Amino acid sequence: MGDRGYTSAFVGRAASGQARASGWRLPIGAKLTLRYTAAIAVTLTVVALFVYAEVTRRVNREAKLLLEVEMRELADELRSAQSPGSSEVERRQVIRERFERLVRTSDPSLQLGVAWLGADGTPLLSAGILTDTRAPVPSSVLRGEETSSLRAVNLGDSYAYLAMAMSVPDGAVQMVLSTERYAENIARIREVFLLAFPIVLLLTGGAGFLLADTTLKPIRSMTQTARRISATHLNERIALTGSGDELDHLAETLNDMLARVEDGLSRMRRFNANAAHELRTPLTALSSQLDVMLERERSAGEYRQVLEDAHGRVHALSEVLDAMLRLARTEAGIAPSDRVPVPIRPVLQNVFDFFGPVAEESDVELHQGPIPDVVVMGDASWLHQLFANLVANAVKFTPAGGAVAVLAELDRNQVSVRVRDTGPGLAPTEADSTFERFNRGKQSQTRPGFGLGLPIAREIARAHGGDIEIERAGPGATFRVTLPIRTGTST
């Protein structure tokens, strides 16, 4: 009672721990949506910063270009107004009218200001914002050492002014304009970006969710199908979308896996049924025989006869169990550390020498063709059993006067060994079930055996990276074994 309580508490804590752990996990759809949104956000931020910097650069360039063009025209007019033949009063009047017209026709938001300065920096004429305000002029421009100067100055407003001074005879001319309009345009662009950013992210998140939901729909279908699959419903298959994309490839792979699992379970059920039949028959006979003997007293000869018969049946059962254990070991494969170079010629020669007398006793001719000198990586005793099972099977089913041939040849990077007999062969309906465990065809019903020789041979071949196929079913059967060889060993 205490153990059950402890186990229940432990399972309860484990389940609650798993629930808490799973609570922190986001679904794949949410992860895809967040990643898609994050990628768009980073891209949008980079683009917005680039556009903002480019617009700011172009706006500032436009302001400077406007100022420079106006200043060059104004400086040229000042130089022409100072030409010989005109009085000082006329020159000043022309310059004053030019200043006033320039200020009057300019955009009021620019707060344009213009001034004509003497060589000592004293204003001679001014208009616009420079009427009541003075902006410093570099002395190098006033002295003519520098042609022009462009800089930002503070005239006491919220925004800086761009000031450009250009050297003219006996002084300089200066023009300033406010950067307020340009700064506001840049600020408006920044506000548009800031306002649009969350809206774009929301739209992106919604689009990402729809895309993720559409993308994961086949996976949800796979999940639902997988939940319906059980040991009794292995005929279920995952539906394909027909798109040919990676998810379709995954569905095809899973369907192939399900087909293999279904085939494996089907073979396992047949194996269990056949094994139960093979084991039950001698056990039932043995039990019945012993029951009859125990009904009354028997003579010593009768007891001895029953014991000898029982011994034979137990020996047969032992052989069945040994064959089943060998089959299980071969299915487990060969560990990489147990693989050693095995020359194929001595293995086949030993099998040929061993079955020579057996074939002769059965009046069957045993032929052996040339064997290539190749090496297979694996287990020598297993390979011997592989070919021994095939040759024994061929000799057993070949009638007197027939022949069995063992032929080997090199085929690219593998060796092919054919065991050919002149027996009755296999019926077309038996070819597919030849390698089934405990399966015995019509020709085998009256002969000793358990139907495990060929299955063991195939598992040994597969454990060595090869396989066995029925090259010819009849009349006269031909089994072909292919085994990969170690590179550089063929001669």
HELIX and SHEET records of a PDB file:
HELIX    1   1 GLY A    2  GLY A   23  1                                  22    
HELIX    2   2 ILE A   28  ALA A   81  1                                  54    
HELIX    3   3 GLU A   88  THR A  105  1                                  18    
HELIX    4   4 PRO A  108  LEU A  110  5                                   3    
HELIX    5   5 ILE A  129  THR A  131  5                                   3    
HELIX    6   6 SER A  139  LEU A  142  1                                   4    
HELIX    7   7 GLU A  180  ARG A  228  1                                  49    
HELIX    8   8 GLU A  246  MET A  293  1                                  48    
HELIX    9   9 ALA A  300  ALA A  332  1                                  33    
HELIX   10  10 PRO A  336  ASP A  338  5                                   3    
HELIX   11  11 ILE A  344  GLU A  361  1                                  18    
HELIX   12  12 ALA A  380  PHE A  397  1                                  18    
HELIX   13  13 LYS A  442  SER A  444  5                                   3    
HELIX   14  14 GLY A  453  ALA A  463  1                                  11    
SHEET    1   A 5 PRO A 123  GLY A 128  0                                        
SHEET    2   A 5 GLY A 113  GLY A 118 -1                                        
SHEET    3   A 5 GLY A 171  SER A 178 -1                                        
SHEET    4   A 5 TYR A 161  VAL A 168 -1                                        
SHEET    5   A 5 SER A 148  VAL A 153 -1                                        
SHEET    1   B 2 VAL A 340  PRO A 343  0                                        
SHEET    2   B 2 VAL A 375  GLY A 378 -1                                        
SHEET    1   C 5 GLU A 365  GLN A 368  0                                        
SHEET    2   C 5 ALA A 403  ASP A 411  1                                        
SHEET    3   C 5 GLN A 414  ASP A 421 -1                                        
SHEET    4   C 5 THR A 478  PRO A 484 -1                                        
SHEET    5   C 5 ASP A 467  ARG A 472 -1                                        
END                                                                             
